[in-house]
Amino acid sequence: MPDLEGLPGAARITRGLREAGEGRATADALLVAIAAGRLRELGLPVPNAETLGRDAELALYALLCQVADDPYAAYNAALAELDSFLSSLEARRRATA
């Protein structure tokens, strides 16, 4: 597994990978399910992605509707954090290749 130390959103992604492995459909697990393909390409195993990944975007938004004051803003922030994490991990991978 690649070193995630210092990457933006690494704690959230690590938590999401763990929760996905436990089969829990948490916001973080759904977030990693959304990006399962890219995460796997970058060397991160994403367990249960097929189960969680079915309509993960809709499931994440529905979950945020239950817990966030502004689910639209929370959804967009989560996706932006995911994108930042993926871009940073890709850049780190290129730099070490």
Buried (B, 14 or more C-beta within 10 A) or exposed (E): EEEBEEBBBBEBBBBBBBBBBEEBBBBBBBBBBBBBEBBEEBEBEBBBBEEBBEEBBEBBBEBBEEEBEEBEEBBEEBBEBBBEBBEBBEEBEEEEE
